[in-house]
Structure formats: C-alpha cells, structure tokens
Amino acid sequence: MTDLPMEQPPQPDPAACPAPDPPETAPAETPAVTVLDGRVSRVTAERVHVCLADGRQGAVPLIEFAGQLLPKENDPVRVIIDREDPVTGELLLSKRQADEATFWESVKPGDVLEGVVTGMNRGGLDIDLGGARAFLPGPQVDTRRIKDISTLIGEHLRCVVIQVDRTTRDIIVSRRKLLDRERKERRAEALAGLNEGEIRTGTVRSLTDYGAFVDVGGVEGLLHVTDISWGRVQRPDEVLREGQEIEVCVIRVNRETGKVSLGLKQTRPDPWIGIEQRYAVGSRVKARVLRFADFGAFVELEEGVEALLPVSEMSWSRRITHPSEILRLGEEIELVVLRVEEARRRISLGLKQTEQNPWDRAAAELKPNARVKGKVVRITDFGAFVELFPGVEGLVHISELSDRRVKAVGDVVREGQEVEVRVLKTDRQAQRISLSMRPEPQAAPPPAADAKKKRKRPLRGGLSSHFEW
C-alpha cells in the first residue's frame, strides 16, 4: 500500500483533543476490529484528521468519504484503526471498514436498504449496499417477470433483507417483497378513501375473459364485462385496452376482503329510463340487426337498448323458419313498435306491420263466386295452392279440380301453370281461401205449370214416396 503524501505529522493539540483522565491501570490494546468514536479535527486536501475519544489522533483518506458530504470540523465520525505508522506513530484510520463492521452488527431481516446494481451472475444480481455486498435473486427482482434483468445494472434499487449470515457475511435481499409491501400499504390507504357511488379516474391494468382490472388510485378493482356497457359486450377487449384511462363508478367496496367492484356503464344514464316515451307503441323506428335465434332476431334501437323481432312478426303470409331467410346481420331495417315493458326491459317489434296486410285486400276483392287468375305455386296430395297476388294463396281441393273424378292433382295442373279459379270462400281471420276450377253450377229451372201435383195421401200399404225422405 503506498504511503499518503508526505505531510509533517501534526503535533497533538491539547485544546483540540484534551487528554483523558489517567486510568488506574494501563489500557488494553484496542482490537483491530473495534469501532471507535471520534470527531473531525481538521480536513486537508488528502485526509480527514480525527481526534479519538481516548485522546489519540489519526487520519482517514479523503477518498473514503466519496459519495458523501464532506465532513466539517467537530463532526462525529466512527472509524477503525487500520495500522500505526512505525516511524511517525500516526494512526491510519478507516471509515469504510467501520461502516462495514457497523452494518454487519445492525443488519437484520426486514430492514430496507438501498444499493447500486454492480453486476449480474447466475441466478440474480449483485448489489453494493455501501458497506456490504448483497445478492438479489432473479425471481425477487420485480413483481412481474423481467426478461433481461441485466438492464438494471447501474440502477439504484431499494430492497428488503430476507436472509443474513454474519459468519460468511452473505446477505440476500428481495425487491419484490418490498414492492408488494409498498403496494399493500398504498392499497390500504387508497381503499380507506374509496366511497361507493363516486366517480374515479382509473387505468386498465389487465384484461380477462370476464372483465378488466382497473387501478383506481392504488387500488385494483374488477370491472365485470356486464358492467362495461348498457349494451351487450362479448369480450372486454372489444371496448378496452391495457393502459387506457377511463372514468369508472365505485359500485361496491369490501373493506374486510379488500375487493372493489367498478362499473363503466354506471357513469352514463340508464337508456331504459323513459323508454316508453321515446318508443311509443305503433311508432316506426330504425334498428340494426345484432344476432339471430330460432324464435326471432335481436335488434339494437340505440346503445344499450335491444329489442326482439319475433319470427311470427316478420311476414303476413310467408312461412319463415329462421330469421336469416330474410335478414342479414348488421343491416338496418325499419320496424314498428308492438309492445314496451320498461320494468322488464323488453321491447317487441314487428316487420310485417310496415306493409299493408294483403289479407285486407283479399277480404275486399275476393268475394264468393269471383273469378280470378293465379299461378300454381305448389302441389300436394289433397290439392293445389294458387297464388292470387303477392302474399295471398288459395287452395283448390282435389275435389274442385274438375267435374270428373281426379286420381292425382298432377293429372290436372302443374307447378308454375297459370289458371283461372273461382272463389268459394274467404276467411280473413284464419287467412284461408277456398278455390274451385269446376264450372259454376247452373241454377235449377222452375217446375212446369202442368206438373203433376204431389200425392198428399200415402200410398196404399202405408209406404211414402222416396222423394219425401
């Protein structure tokens, strides 16, 4: 070790460092590892001169104070005697060794220390705690997995001590435990300030299939998928993204379990309030087709308001088995409001009501014995269905196809054939029309004037004429 720059060793100054009272017995030699208290007597360009409590004087290399405030005269300092100059008798002191010895005497699990990451080895990071070196395992670096922990080299980190071995002078620290502890403290403080019903600004932290976790001032609450919108949301990522700032309403706060329920739709008015005034029965509205079901189609009138269009209300005359036969997803259609139930959040709509009921025309025009032309649309075993005009069909029973006996309907008519038929009966309520292709029967001639009068008395033997059954 090179000597310090040649300085004339200062002579003890009785005023600056008064001599201690003489002991009754000779003092024992101070062990090399003993930490001594002293005060700064003066500071030079290369050394800090220290007066020890027992009256002796020594000097600490100024470099050992690197990174700290430069001491002033009379400041307290703790040092260790490194060695004694055999020529001058001056004590060479070390503050760094004293700090290290003090550190190992006081450090214990649970202490929070700050250090600089100096390097990386297998499984973790090396931390310089300013007097000792510690090991930070990789899984304890952060609450979330960091792919490359070498990016933290040179960073100042605060960690909590989790294991100390004073014999081997090994110390293991965890940054993750400290972050968890601080997060819980912030959460408890923030939780105490949350009140149900208030509106808060939050940040979306993560998305799941059933909702999103939103950080509201240090507290993560669950925003369930059903509370994202008054409308139907299948997946949270349809509306939200991680890192997005949103206004949410605090729905419930459980201070015992720490669980918080949040709502996004609750920050906006409920669209079902006053729905009966906005959508009066009988009014015409426009809606967008959202999805199909076997019994009908669900349409959106406005955000958060869905209504049902039943299959039975899609056409006056056409038999529809599935809504996709006449509708397309996403298309906008005009409908008529049939029923509104605000309490049950239900609205029923009709499509066929936007057009005139063709059976009104049928009842007005198709009177008994009226002759009309139509096209055979389908044939069955019992007759043929004839379309008289769009949306209205009538049945010609097999017995009404001809005056002659008909074995099969196809022997008389075929699909697509234009025929002239006679109306037998029109039933608007049942939406049925009976037709005939037989000639209209002729009225019976009046009886002749000289026709023989009927016998009023029974024949002999008590028998009556068969014409009087």
Buried (B, 14 or more C-beta within 10 A) or exposed (E): EEEBEEBEEBEBEEEBBEEEEEEEEEEEEBEEEEBBEBBBBBBEEEBBBBBBEBEBBBBBBBEBBEEEEEBEEEBEBBBBBBEEBEEEEBBBBBBBBBBBBBBBEEBEEEBEBEBBBEEBEEEBBBBEBBBBBBBBBBEBBBEEEEEEBEEBEEEEBEBBBBEBEEEEEEBBBBBBBBBEBBBEEEBEEBBEEBEEEEEBEBBBEEBEEEBBBBBBBBBBBBBBBEBBBBBBBEEBEEBBEEEEEBEBBBBBBEEEEBBBBBBBBBEBEEBBEEBBEBBEEEEEBEBBBBEBEEEBBBBBBBEBBBBBBBBEBBBBBEEBEBBEEBBEEEEEBEBBBBEBEBEEBBBBBBBBBEEEBBBEBBBEBBEEEEEBEBBBEEBEEEBBBBBBBEBBBBBBBBEBBBEEEBEEBEEBBEEEEEBEBBBBEBEBEEBBBBBBBBEEEEEEEEEEEEEEEEEEEEEEEEEEEEEEE
